[in-house]
Amino acid sequence: MTSPAARLRAHLEATPFTPMPCCFDGLSARMIGEAGFPVTFMSGFAVSATRIGEPDTGLISYGEMVDTARNVAAATSALVIGDGDTGYGNALNVKRTVKGYARAGLACVMIEDQVAPKRCGHTKGKLVVDRVEAVNRIKAAVDAREEGDDILILARTDARHGHGLDEALERARLFAQAGADILFVEAPQSIEEMETICREVPGWHMANLVEGGATPLLLHAELERIGFRLGAYPLTLLSAMTRAMRDALAVIRAGQHPDDLLLDFAELRRHVGFDAYYEEESRYADRRD
């Protein structure tokens, strides 16, 4: 059996563009796979929100993230890319993060160049480390991969925000030279900037499609034309879930029952996995005659 990383490499080589809804727990990961998406991304923003009820401002720990990664990878047929933030420390912490995510069953890990504590890429307060430290993080991630833990490295830069597009492009070039497999220049602010990223820096690129964020929300065909290999939707499912819960709570508080907002109970059981469980259980039923 080939590794998740090998399967993701093969997929990216064969597929011009892949839309990638982002998950945050076992159920969301399972539903993404069941919906037919071959790749998902474990969003740090969404995991922080759902696991600890806090914003994506560096409050969640490596241990909490890698534990979620194990649950996500076990629950879905999709290949999983995981948010590794800044690597949770120095270069040796980066290596530990990469190894831990690989052993959790992930196909790829993202490492970024923000200072710690990091921020969501489309919120205020972002700062990045200097170029040398940024590149050393990617070198450490690549070294972890070369030491035997097969996993792709997604290198992210947030330099566009405070230092301009040219600095972000140069960092992306250096990350590619250091051995990164996929490049991610966060928060370009126009279609022209998105085109420049894919044109000026050879390699596989990811677009981050945040509703209400800085980057234009383009259709899949346009993203493919520009040259992006992956398109992440980091907050779409979290936002949909949060809105549904808010609306259901408002109906209950008003003394009603939110029937129109709910799945049929049988469908809910199917999504959670009861049907598959009972089918598997029947293989071991006591058939005494």
N, C-alpha and C positions, 0 to 999 in steps of 0.2 A: 504494500500500500504506500502510495506516495504521500509526502508530508503536505499539510495545508499550504505551506509556503510554495512548494513545487506546483501545486494545483493552481494557486493564484498566479504564479508566473506564467503558466501555460494559458490561463484564461486571459490575462492582459495581453499576451502576445497574439492571441487569436481574435480578440474582441475590440473593435475600434472605440466603443464607449459603453460604460456600464453605470446606470443610475444606482445609487447606494443609499437607501433609507437607513437611518441610524437607530441603533437599539440602545437599551439601557438596563435590561434584565433578561431573564430566561424567556418570559412570555413574549416580550416584544421581538426578541431574536427568533423565537420559533415562528411567530406569525410572518416575519419577513421572509424566512425560508419557505414557508408554506405558500406564500403569495408568489413564489417563483423567482425571487431575486437571488442571484448567485453569490453576491457579496454584500456584507453589511459592515458598518463601522460602529464600534462601541464609543459613544460620545461621552467625553468627560463632563460636559455641561449637564447632560441628561442623567448620568450616573450620580453625580453630586446632588442633583435635585431630588432624585427618587430614592437614593440610598440613605442620605443623611439630611435631606431637607434643607440644604444650604446652597448658596450660589457657587458658580465655578470661579472661585478666587483663591485656589490653592489650599482649601480647607480639607479636602478629601485626601486620604493617604494612599501610598503605594499598596499597602496590604489590603485596603478596601477595594481598590481598583482591580488588583490581580485576582482577588476572590470573585468579584463580579465577572471578570473575564473567563474564569473556569466555568461558571454557571452558564454564561452566554454561549461559549463554544460547545458545551455539552448539549445545549437545548436546540440547536439549529443545524439545518443542512447547509446553510450559507457559509462561505468563508468569511472570517472575521478579521477586520483591522481594528487594533485597539489604540486608544488615546493614551500615550505614555507621558504626556505633559513634558516637563523639562528633564525627565529622568529621575526626579526626586532627590537630587543632590549633585555630587561631583561626577567625574567621568566613571568612577567605579560604581556609583549608584546607577548610572545610565546602563552599564553592562548588566547589573543585577536585574534592572527593570526589563531589559530586552530578553534576557534568559528566562525570567519568570513568565513573561507573556508567551514566549515560545512554548514553554513547558505546560502552560495552561491550555494550549491548543489553538492559539491564534496564528493566523497566516502572515500578519504584518503588524508592526508597531510604529506609531508616530512619535517622533522626538522633535521638540521645538526649541527656539532660541530666545524665548522670553526669560526675564529674570524671575526668580522665585520670591514670593508667591506669584504664580502666573494669573492671567485674566482671560476670560472668553475673548476670542479674536475680534468680536464685533461690539465690544463694550469699552468704556473709557478706562484709562489708567495703565495701558500697556507700555512696557519698557522691554528692551532686548539687551542681552549681553553683548560684549564686543565680538568681533569676527572670530578671533582666535578661539575663544571659549565656545562659540557656537559651532565651529568646525570640529573642535575636539569632542564635543558631545556626539556628533555624527560618526567620527572616527571610532569612538568607544563603542557605539552601537554596532558598527560594522565589524569591529573586532569580536564582539560577543557572538555575532552570527558566524564568523569565520572559525571560532573556537568550538563549533559543533552544534549550536542551536539554530536549526534552519528556520529562518524567519526573514521576511522582507523588511526593509527599513524605509519608512516614509519620513522625509525630512521637511520640516515646516519652518518658514521664517515669517515673523510678524514685523519685519523692518519697514514695510511699506508705510505703516502708520506714522512713525516718528522720524524716519530717515529718508523716505521717498522710494520710488519704484526702482531707481538705478541701484541703490544699495541692496534692495531685496533681490534683484536679479543677480547681482554679484554673489550674494550669499547662496542662492540656489545653484549657481555654477560651481561654487566651492563644495557644496554638499554633494553634488553629482560626482565631482572629482574624488571626493572622499569615499565614494562607494554606495551612496544612497540609491535605492531602487526606484522610488517614486518621489516627486518634488511637489511641494505645496507652498505657493506664495499666497499668504492669507490676505484677504480683504482688498483685492483690486477694486477700483472704484468706477470702472467703465468697461465697455466692450473693447475699446481700443487697448486698455491696459491688459485685459485678458488675452487679447491677440498677441501683444508684445511678449508676454510671459512665455507663451507656447512657441513663439517664433524665435526668441532670442536665447532660450535655454533648452537645448535638446534633452529629450527624455520623456518619461511618463509623468503626466501632470494630473493633479486633482483639483477640482473646483469645489468650493464650499458655498452651498446655496442656503443662506439663512434668510428666512422671511423677515423683512424689516431691517436687514443688515445692509452693509455697504456695497456688496457685490450684486450686479444685475442678475435677476432670476431669468435665465435663458432656457429655452426648450432644449430637449436632448439633441435634436438634429443640429442646432446652432453650436452647442458645446462640442459636439463631435467635429463639426466643421472647423472650429477654432483650433482644435487639437488636444482637448482634454480627454484623458483616458477614463477618469472616474468623476462622478458628480455626487457629492455627499449632501444629504438632506439631514443635518444634525438635529434639528429641533422640531421637525414636522410632526412626528408621532408623539413626542412629549407635549407639544402644544395642543394637538387634537385630544389627547387623553386628559390634559388639564382642563380644557374647555368643557369636555363632556362631564367630568367630575364636578366642576363648578356649577354647571347647569342642573345636574341631578340633585346636588345639595340644595340649590335654591328651590327646587320643586318640593323636596321633602320638608324643608323649613316652612314652606307655605302651607303645609298640611296635606299635600297631594302625594301621588305616587308617580314616579317618572317613567311610566310604561313605554312611552314613545321614544325614549332615549336608550332603551335597553335591548340587548341581544336576547333572542329566545334562549331559554335555559339550556336546551339541548345543544344549541350552537356554542354557547359559552363553555359547556362541558367539553365539546369537541376541541375547541381552541386550547383549552387548558391541558388536554391530553387524556381525558378519561376514556374515550373510545379506544384509543391505541393501547392504553393500559389494560382494559378488559380483554381486548383481543389477544394481547401477549399473555395475560393471566390464564386464558382458557387453554393454552398449550400445556399448562401444568396442573390442570384440574384433575381431581381424583375421579377416575373412571372405573370404579369397581363394579363388576357385573354380578 
